[in-house]
Amino acid sequence: MMKSLRERLALLPDVDVTADEPMARHTTYKVGGPAGALVVAHTMAALQATLSVLYSVGAPWFVLGNGSNVLVADRGFDGVVLMLGRGFGEVAVRRDARGAGAHTLEVGGAVSVTKLLRVAKAEKLAGVEQLGGVPASMGGAVRMNAGTRAGDVAQSLLEAQIVVANAAPRWFPARDLGLAYRHSVLPVGAVVTGARFAVTDATDAMFAQLDEVLAYRKATQPLQMPSCGSVFANPPGDAAGRLIEAAGLKGRKIGGAQVSEQHANWIVNTGDATAADVRALIALCVAEVEATAGVTLRPEVQLLGDWEVL
Ligand SMILES: Cc1cc2nc3c(=O)[nH]c(=O)nc-3n(C[C@H](O)[C@H](O)[C@H](O)COP(=O)(O)OP(=O)(O)OC[C@H]3O[C@@H](n4cnc5c(N)ncnc54)[C@H](O)[C@@H]3O)c2cc1C
């Protein structure tokens, strides 16, 4: 089925299809086997046509952003990994769109947080700096309600543009997306293709503060090794890293995966990790923290693909 599906998708205009694409190339963990097809839709029409085909065939598919929160199985994913292409990479500033001094930043779903912040800095706009340091695409950031100690997407998101199969793109107000701590309730099969943020005029001091935050992250997080950032959401009133450290797991290795010596809520790929190594270490952290602290950690990282039973 995958071969004929690939052939059908490859006929669509502005759609790139690659067979058996290793997902290690598209995830920040740098692990994971092949996807049956990697499909990049470069325009809204291409995306709609792709979704329509996927829906009609009933093919398994997954929308991937920057791959910074996904762990793909070593055996890969026997389905379609869909990505947004060049038509979703624009950032537009609409000054005074909501009244004097109340501006809007309109961002394509494939835009990186890095690019968004670059534009905000150049245009002296405040309202998205709380995302500083998150290596996300806008689609992934909205889906995960990404954020830092300074705040999250929900803090300034006005609305998100969402596409589902066989329907016109629609803007949903942020309040309808169920945004909570690293969580959203997007409709099933939804692709976030754009986002509008409320922004105001920024001061230079704000960007100096952001540079300090980024320098702090660099000093305290193992950014030089492949990872997905924090593996677990912090349980209410506690920190997952503290619980993992208290369980004696800081530095623990399984194969090439290691609980970071620098930050115990990060599991890093020391060079030759497999997805199975990472997953086994995640399972160990959950079990040990449950046994020692009676707390069940919730992984933030999303698993994709054909996993062997642990
Ligand atoms: C070094 C490092 C540091 C990190 N620091 C932080 C941090 O400070 N705060 C934080 O919140 N996270 C952090 N993360 C985790 C990660 O960056 C976030 O979860 C981010 O929101 C994921 O975005 P993404 O584009 O990479 O999504 P992906 O990892 O590609 O996908 C994540 C989820 O979003 C969905 N998705 C992706 N694109 C779309 C789309 N267009 N439409 C609908 N759904 C979509 C996917 O299907 C999947 O369910 C960090 C990760 C790394 C590697």
PDBQT file of the ligand as one rigid body, heavy atoms in Angstrom, charges set to zero:
ROOT
HETATM    1  C1  LIG A 401      17.377  21.263  23.382  1.00  0.00    +0.000 C 
HETATM    2  C2  LIG A 401      15.892  21.294  23.617  1.00  0.00    +0.000 A 
HETATM    3  C3  LIG A 401      15.347  22.206  24.494  1.00  0.00    +0.000 A 
HETATM    4  C4  LIG A 401      13.954  22.257  24.719  1.00  0.00    +0.000 A 
HETATM    5  N1  LIG A 401      13.449  23.187  25.573  1.00  0.00    +0.000 NA
HETATM    6  C5  LIG A 401      12.117  23.290  25.721  1.00  0.00    +0.000 A 
HETATM    7  C6  LIG A 401      11.550  24.297  26.564  1.00  0.00    +0.000 A 
HETATM    8  O1  LIG A 401      12.256  25.104  27.189  1.00  0.00    +0.000 OA
HETATM    9  N2  LIG A 401      10.194  24.369  26.668  1.00  0.00    +0.000 N 
HETATM   10  C7  LIG A 401       9.373  23.520  25.976  1.00  0.00    +0.000 A 
HETATM   11  O2  LIG A 401       8.145  23.653  26.077  1.00  0.00    +0.000 OA
HETATM   12  N3  LIG A 401       9.878  22.547  25.192  1.00  0.00    +0.000 NA
HETATM   13  C8  LIG A 401      11.216  22.413  25.045  1.00  0.00    +0.000 A 
HETATM   14  N4  LIG A 401      11.719  21.429  24.231  1.00  0.00    +0.000 N 
HETATM   15  C9  LIG A 401      10.815  20.453  23.596  1.00  0.00    +0.000 C 
HETATM   16  C10 LIG A 401      10.284  20.885  22.222  1.00  0.00    +0.000 C 
HETATM   17  O3  LIG A 401      11.097  21.891  21.639  1.00  0.00    +0.000 OA
HETATM   18  C11 LIG A 401       8.832  21.377  22.315  1.00  0.00    +0.000 C 
HETATM   19  O4  LIG A 401       7.979  20.355  22.770  1.00  0.00    +0.000 OA
HETATM   20  C12 LIG A 401       8.292  21.887  20.976  1.00  0.00    +0.000 C 
HETATM   21  O5  LIG A 401       7.022  22.452  21.181  1.00  0.00    +0.000 OA
HETATM   22  C13 LIG A 401       8.210  20.829  19.893  1.00  0.00    +0.000 C 
HETATM   23  O6  LIG A 401       8.061  21.498  18.669  1.00  0.00    +0.000 OA
HETATM   24  P1  LIG A 401       8.455  20.798  17.297  1.00  0.00    +0.000 P 
HETATM   25  O7  LIG A 401       8.131  21.710  16.187  1.00  0.00    +0.000 OA
HETATM   26  O8  LIG A 401       9.839  20.290  17.341  1.00  0.00    +0.000 OA
HETATM   27  O9  LIG A 401       7.432  19.592  17.297  1.00  0.00    +0.000 OA
HETATM   28  P2  LIG A 401       7.701  18.051  17.000  1.00  0.00    +0.000 P 
HETATM   29  O10 LIG A 401       8.671  17.533  17.984  1.00  0.00    +0.000 OA
HETATM   30  O11 LIG A 401       8.002  17.839  15.581  1.00  0.00    +0.000 OA
HETATM   31  O12 LIG A 401       6.262  17.471  17.341  1.00  0.00    +0.000 OA
HETATM   32  C14 LIG A 401       5.759  17.534  18.652  1.00  0.00    +0.000 C 
HETATM   33  C15 LIG A 401       4.258  17.339  18.616  1.00  0.00    +0.000 C 
HETATM   34  O13 LIG A 401       3.670  18.420  17.908  1.00  0.00    +0.000 OA
HETATM   35  C16 LIG A 401       2.923  17.928  16.802  1.00  0.00    +0.000 C 
HETATM   36  N5  LIG A 401       3.073  18.870  15.698  1.00  0.00    +0.000 N 
HETATM   37  C17 LIG A 401       4.221  19.305  15.116  1.00  0.00    +0.000 A 
HETATM   38  N6  LIG A 401       3.948  20.180  14.131  1.00  0.00    +0.000 NA
HETATM   39  C18 LIG A 401       2.604  20.290  14.089  1.00  0.00    +0.000 A 
HETATM   40  C19 LIG A 401       1.697  21.028  13.283  1.00  0.00    +0.000 A 
HETATM   41  N7  LIG A 401       2.103  21.839  12.301  1.00  0.00    +0.000 N 
HETATM   42  N8  LIG A 401       0.368  20.888  13.522  1.00  0.00    +0.000 NA
HETATM   43  C20 LIG A 401      -0.081  20.085  14.517  1.00  0.00    +0.000 A 
HETATM   44  N9  LIG A 401       0.720  19.370  15.311  1.00  0.00    +0.000 NA
HETATM   45  C21 LIG A 401       2.044  19.470  15.095  1.00  0.00    +0.000 A 
HETATM   46  C22 LIG A 401       3.516  16.570  16.481  1.00  0.00    +0.000 C 
HETATM   47  O14 LIG A 401       2.575  15.763  15.790  1.00  0.00    +0.000 OA
HETATM   48  C23 LIG A 401       3.834  16.072  17.860  1.00  0.00    +0.000 C 
HETATM   49  O15 LIG A 401       2.670  15.584  18.462  1.00  0.00    +0.000 OA
HETATM   50  C24 LIG A 401      13.115  21.357  24.016  1.00  0.00    +0.000 A 
HETATM   51  C25 LIG A 401      13.672  20.435  23.111  1.00  0.00    +0.000 A 
HETATM   52  C26 LIG A 401      15.043  20.401  22.907  1.00  0.00    +0.000 A 
HETATM   53  C27 LIG A 401      15.618  19.423  21.915  1.00  0.00    +0.000 C 
ENDROOT
TORSDOF 0
